């Protein structure tokens, strides 16, 4: 069995213990290393091979040698562009969430969520998909003023864009099929293909993606 190698970074020992315990119950995932601050995390990534990084967003260094938060995420994305990242945080700011989600390689989970969701997010991330917690999605949908970016620029066909646009505005797949005069299986397939192209693996992630990037 090929195991997913995960590096875990959090300055709270009990959080690391909880994640480690949850992951150890799954044979396809192994913790390749742990870190408690940005400096040791960078050093660890330079030494070990990993597929997914699970990291807290707030890990301040006493001497400030390496920034935490979004600057740390951006540095890691620059130095290890192929590394998928799952940010596990208690920060609920929609502005921070939107900044994180602008990077299509970063998933975002609330620490208050279940460990089962984290395991699913790790697997999704390793497959190139983005996972977003429901609570974070709710926070995003309460805030307006997101600059619109056409989904058509993300390689969606006009019909896929049409289906996604109607879906995120509240119509069900069956309603979309009826309005557009298409078979429900066709609409369902177009939605699945669109989600695959956008790199999202569930409806909450699709809503969050559109909330961040806009729609046509």
MOKA-V296479 format. One record per run of one state. SS is the DSSP state (H for helix, E for strand, - for the rest). FROM is the first residue (numbers start at 1). TO is the last residue. If there is no record, write none. Layout:
ss = [SS SS]
from = [FROM FROM]
to = [TO TO]
This chain:
ss = [- E - H - E - H - E - H - E - H - E - H - E - E - H - H - H - H - H - E - H -]
from = [1 4 10 13 25 29 36 38 48 52 56 69 80 84 90 94 102 106 111 115 127 130 131 132 133 134 142 151 155 158 169 173 181 184 199 200 201 203 214]
to = [3 9 12 24 28 35 37 47 51 55 68 79 83 89 93 101 105 110 114 126 129 130 131 132 133 141 150 154 157 168 172 180 183 198 199 200 202 213 216]
